[in-house]
């Protein structure tokens, strides 16, 4: 619990932390009986004798069984409810002394119970007090655990956890056998990042393969594929201008953006290639292709970008997923459109001038 409080205190001091809370595990009043070993030795007792007596008085012990036909019931001996809840009454609980123990050694503390065995009150050999104890003990994989929860606002989750890990490592000293795990949304982030690290390269490789199949030459496929980096740059700049951290939803937006950027380049380069096949010169084909395909490229860009505008400015439920995705797509489409209309024709002419 103390370690959990230290971790919660460190988490509250990290920028972006909100609603930091420590799992409540204490707060239940408990009656504790702590044997006094010095007093026990003086009366010739051992801690087990006190524990057995208290356990019988409070928890009860099966003394016999009652048979009723083919059923049987345990007969339990214990103190009444009102005495079990009263510390003063428990303090007077008689603890039997050993048979070989002499009355002279017991002194005035040892009493005679109507000629029965000599006893000593519980308060003489133990300390009885009410303390605050655990109200629950949670376990995971057979080990006790305490959960510290926190929300992250106005900051990327990965950067927050990275800073938190460094601060906890430097400021919290973990005893042997203790460790800290980071889960929740961060665990999902790690899993999604690992999947994206596989999906993104495969997606880009698939796009280039389709372009190569469409053009039959790696040079033209590379020209169209060059729209992807500039489109991604526009998406990153859009995120930076809006102050939105890079997230998994933004990564999905980058994948969608790559397809739109390649589509615009494919429309223009295909038309330029068609003009050249008809015998039109390189410069004329490049200029005419750029001017003729201006309207289709702009229409494609406007349709794709305007459709994401409501998502980009959403502040309601789900906005944390919609805004990064829409911002990436809109910013990337703007930059990829400029590439398609201005840079792509120039790049095509520069790479094909040696052929002519």
HUFEN-V383919 format. One record per residue. N is the residue number from 1. SS is DSSP state (~ for helix, > for strand, _ for the rest). PSI is psi in degrees with one decimal (* if undefined). D_FIRST is the distance of its C-alpha to the first C-alpha in Angstrom with 2 decimals. Layout:
# HUFEN-V383919
N,SS,PSI,D_FIRST  N,SS,PSI,D_FIRST
This chain:
# HUFEN-V383919
1,_,-41.0,0.00  2,~,-38.9,3.80  3,~,-40.6,5.42  4,~,-39.3,5.00  5,~,-38.2,6.29  6,~,-43.4,8.75  7,~,-41.7,9.90  8,~,-38.7,10.48  9,~,-40.8,12.37  10,~,-41.4,14.38  11,~,-37.6,15.19  12,~,-27.5,16.56  13,~,-6.2,18.85  14,_,133.7,20.39  15,_,133.1,23.71  16,_,-9.6,24.02  17,>,140.3,20.46  18,>,147.1,20.58  19,>,43.2,18.58  20,>,130.4,15.15  21,>,142.4,12.61  22,>,133.5,8.96  23,_,127.9,9.09  24,_,115.6,9.16  25,_,-7.7,7.82  26,>,173.9,8.70  27,>,-1.1,12.14  28,>,121.5,14.40  29,>,135.7,16.58  30,>,140.7,17.15  31,>,118.6,20.09  32,>,141.0,19.49  33,>,111.9,22.47  34,>,111.9,22.14  35,>,141.6,25.42  36,_,105.7,27.26  37,~,-31.7,28.66  38,~,-45.9,31.38  39,~,-37.7,32.66  40,~,-42.4,32.52  41,~,-34.5,34.65  42,~,-33.2,37.04  43,_,3.8,37.69  44,_,25.3,37.82  45,_,166.7,34.84  46,_,158.5,31.99  47,~,-30.7,28.38  48,~,-35.7,29.37  49,~,-43.5,32.02  50,~,-45.0,29.70  51,~,-40.7,27.14  52,~,-40.0,30.02  53,~,-45.4,31.52  54,~,-40.0,28.41  55,~,-38.6,27.66  56,~,-41.9,31.26  57,~,-37.4,31.29  58,~,-51.5,28.14  59,_,-25.9,27.80  60,_,156.9,31.47  61,>,139.5,33.57  62,>,118.7,36.45  63,>,-29.0,39.65  64,>,-171.5,42.24  65,>,145.0,43.21  66,>,125.8,45.52  67,>,130.3,47.91  68,>,93.5,49.40  69,_,-127.5,51.68  70,_,8.1,49.79  71,>,152.8,46.44  72,>,146.8,44.41  73,>,140.3,41.61  74,>,139.7,39.28  75,>,112.3,39.88  76,>,134.4,36.58  77,>,124.7,36.63  78,_,169.9,34.00  79,_,156.1,33.95  80,_,161.0,34.71  81,~,-43.9,31.98  82,~,-28.2,32.59  83,~,-34.4,32.30  84,~,-27.0,29.08  85,_,-3.2,27.45  86,_,109.2,29.04  87,~,-34.8,27.35  88,~,-39.0,30.78  89,~,-39.6,32.51  90,~,-29.9,30.10  91,~,-26.2,30.69  92,_,5.5,34.35  93,_,123.7,33.73  94,>,131.4,36.32  95,>,117.2,35.29  96,>,137.3,38.42  97,_,155.8,39.56  98,_,152.0,41.06  99,_,-33.4,44.81  100,_,-2.9,45.83  101,_,130.8,44.05  102,_,151.2,46.79  103,~,-30.9,46.86  104,~,-38.2,47.76  105,~,-33.3,44.50  106,~,-30.1,42.53  107,~,-149.6,44.40  108,~,-18.6,44.10  109,~,-31.0,40.60  110,_,135.9,42.06  111,>,159.1,43.93  112,_,132.0,46.46  113,_,81.1,45.92  114,_,41.0,49.54  115,_,0.5,50.49  116,_,-165.1,47.46  117,_,149.3,44.96  118,_,140.5,43.60  119,>,165.2,40.04  120,>,139.5,37.56  121,>,149.1,35.21  122,~,-34.0,31.52  123,~,-19.5,30.78  124,~,-21.1,32.86  125,~,5.9,30.77  126,>,158.7,27.20  127,>,126.3,24.92  128,>,123.5,24.11  129,>,158.2,21.54  130,>,122.7,19.51  131,>,166.9,15.78  132,>,121.9,13.04  133,>,-178.7,11.40  134,>,137.6,9.85  135,_,-10.9,12.44  136,_,150.3,11.88  137,_,107.2,10.75  138,_,144.0,11.82  139,>,150.7,13.57  140,>,124.9,15.74  141,_,36.6,18.57  142,_,8.7,17.54  143,>,144.2,14.10  144,>,146.9,10.66  145,_,152.6,9.19  146,_,133.4,7.02  147,_,130.9,9.68  148,>,120.9,10.38  149,>,152.3,14.01  150,>,146.6,16.81  151,>,155.0,20.59  152,>,126.2,23.06  153,_,141.7,26.17  154,_,32.9,29.28  155,_,152.2,28.21  156,_,142.9,28.43  157,~,-42.0,25.39  158,~,-44.6,26.15  159,~,-36.8,26.45  160,~,-48.9,23.24  161,~,-35.8,21.18  162,~,-43.7,23.23  163,~,-40.1,22.47  164,~,-42.0,18.73  165,~,-42.7,18.74  166,~,-41.5,20.73  167,~,-43.1,18.62  168,~,-41.2,15.33  169,~,-35.3,17.41  170,~,-29.9,18.86  171,~,-17.5,16.12  172,_,122.7,12.90  173,_,115.8,13.40  174,_,127.7,11.99  175,_,166.2,12.52  176,_,132.7,15.10  177,_,-4.0,14.36  178,_,149.4,11.66  179,_,165.8,13.08  180,_,130.3,12.93  181,_,147.6,15.42  182,_,119.1,17.09  183,_,-149.7,18.69  184,_,-136.9,20.21  185,~,-32.2,23.28  186,~,-38.3,22.89  187,~,-39.0,23.27  188,~,-35.6,26.36  189,~,-43.8,27.61  190,~,-43.9,27.61  191,~,-43.7,29.42  192,~,-36.9,31.92  193,~,-38.9,32.56  194,~,-38.4,33.45  195,~,-40.8,35.83  196,~,-35.1,37.39  197,~,-20.0,37.96  198,~,-38.7,40.19  199,~,-42.9,41.70  200,~,-51.7,42.79  201,~,-39.4,44.92  202,~,-37.2,46.45  203,~,-46.9,47.29  204,~,-40.6,48.95  205,~,-38.6,50.83  206,~,-39.5,52.00  207,~,-45.8,53.24  208,~,-37.9,55.21  209,~,-40.9,56.67  210,~,-38.8,57.87  211,~,-40.9,59.41  212,~,-38.5,61.20  213,~,-32.9,62.54  214,~,-39.5,63.74  215,~,-26.4,65.54  216,_,8.3,66.44  217,_,139.2,65.71  218,~,-27.4,62.61  219,~,-49.7,63.86  220,~,-35.1,63.95  221,~,-39.0,60.69  222,~,-34.8,59.07  223,~,-47.7,60.64  224,~,-39.4,59.09  225,~,-21.2,55.78  226,_,-14.3,55.61  227,~,-21.6,54.74  228,~,-49.5,51.26  229,~,-43.0,49.96  230,~,-35.1,51.35  231,~,-41.7,49.97  232,~,-36.8,46.48  233,~,-43.3,46.96  234,~,-37.9,47.82  235,~,-40.5,44.69  236,~,-43.3,42.48  237,~,-38.3,44.37  238,~,-41.1,43.99  239,~,-42.0,40.21  240,~,-40.6,40.21  241,~,-34.4,42.53  242,~,-4.7,40.40  243,_,31.2,37.13  244,_,127.3,35.71  245,_,155.1,33.41  246,_,130.3,34.51  247,_,179.2,32.98  248,~,-40.7,33.83  249,~,-35.4,36.14  250,~,-37.7,37.92  251,~,-38.2,38.42  252,~,-36.8,40.06  253,~,-37.3,42.22  254,~,-37.5,43.41  255,~,-45.4,44.57  256,~,-37.3,46.52  257,~,-36.4,47.91  258,~,-39.3,49.33  259,~,-41.8,51.45  260,~,-41.9,52.88  261,~,-41.9,53.71  262,~,-35.7,55.52  263,~,-45.9,57.40  264,~,-43.7,58.96  265,~,-36.8,59.97  266,~,-38.9,61.43  267,~,-44.9,63.59  268,~,-47.9,65.09  269,~,-36.5,65.65  270,~,-39.9,67.18  271,~,-40.7,69.69  272,~,-43.5,70.58  273,~,-37.4,71.16  274,~,-40.3,73.38  275,~,-41.0,75.48  276,~,-34.1,75.95  277,~,-25.1,77.07  278,_,2.1,79.71  279,_,5.4,81.09  280,_,141.4,79.54  281,_,162.8,78.91  282,~,-52.7,75.47  283,~,-44.1,75.34  284,~,-41.7,76.84  285,~,-39.8,74.54  286,~,-47.3,71.44  287,~,-48.1,72.55  288,~,-37.8,73.76  289,~,-40.9,70.67  290,~,-42.6,68.34  291,~,-40.1,70.39  292,~,-37.1,70.95  293,_,10.0,67.35  294,~,-48.0,66.03  295,~,-46.7,65.95  296,~,-38.6,64.26  297,~,-44.4,61.55  298,~,-39.0,60.89  299,~,-43.7,60.91  300,~,-43.2,58.37  301,~,-43.5,56.11  302,~,-42.4,56.45  303,~,-44.7,55.84  304,~,-39.4,52.67  305,~,-43.5,51.30  306,~,-31.3,52.28  307,_,-22.1,50.70  308,_,-3.2,47.26  309,~,-47.2,47.69  310,~,-36.8,46.13  311,~,-35.6,43.07  312,~,-28.6,42.81  313,_,16.6,42.60  314,_,136.4,40.54  315,_,4.6,37.73  316,_,-154.4,36.92  317,_,133.4,34.93  318,_,2.7,34.88  319,~,-28.2,35.90  320,~,-19.2,33.11  321,~,-40.1,34.94  322,~,-41.0,38.52  323,~,-47.2,38.76  324,~,-42.3,37.98  325,~,-48.7,40.31  326,~,-38.0,43.12  327,~,-42.5,42.86  328,~,-45.9,43.21  329,~,-45.7,46.18  330,~,-48.6,48.00  331,~,-40.1,47.61  332,~,-36.3,48.54  333,~,-38.1,51.56  334,~,-48.0,52.91  335,~,-37.6,52.76  336,~,-31.6,54.07  337,~,-43.0,56.94  338,~,-39.2,58.01  339,~,-45.8,57.93  340,~,-41.1,59.97  341,~,-30.3,62.61  342,~,-49.9,62.94  343,~,-39.4,61.49  344,~,-45.7,62.15  345,~,-40.0,65.98  346,~,-41.7,66.16  347,~,-39.3,64.12  348,~,-44.5,66.35  349,~,-38.7,69.51  350,~,-37.6,68.24  351,~,-20.2,67.40  352,~,1.6,70.67  353,_,-29.5,73.13  354,_,-25.4,74.01  355,_,-42.8,75.03  356,_,*,77.62
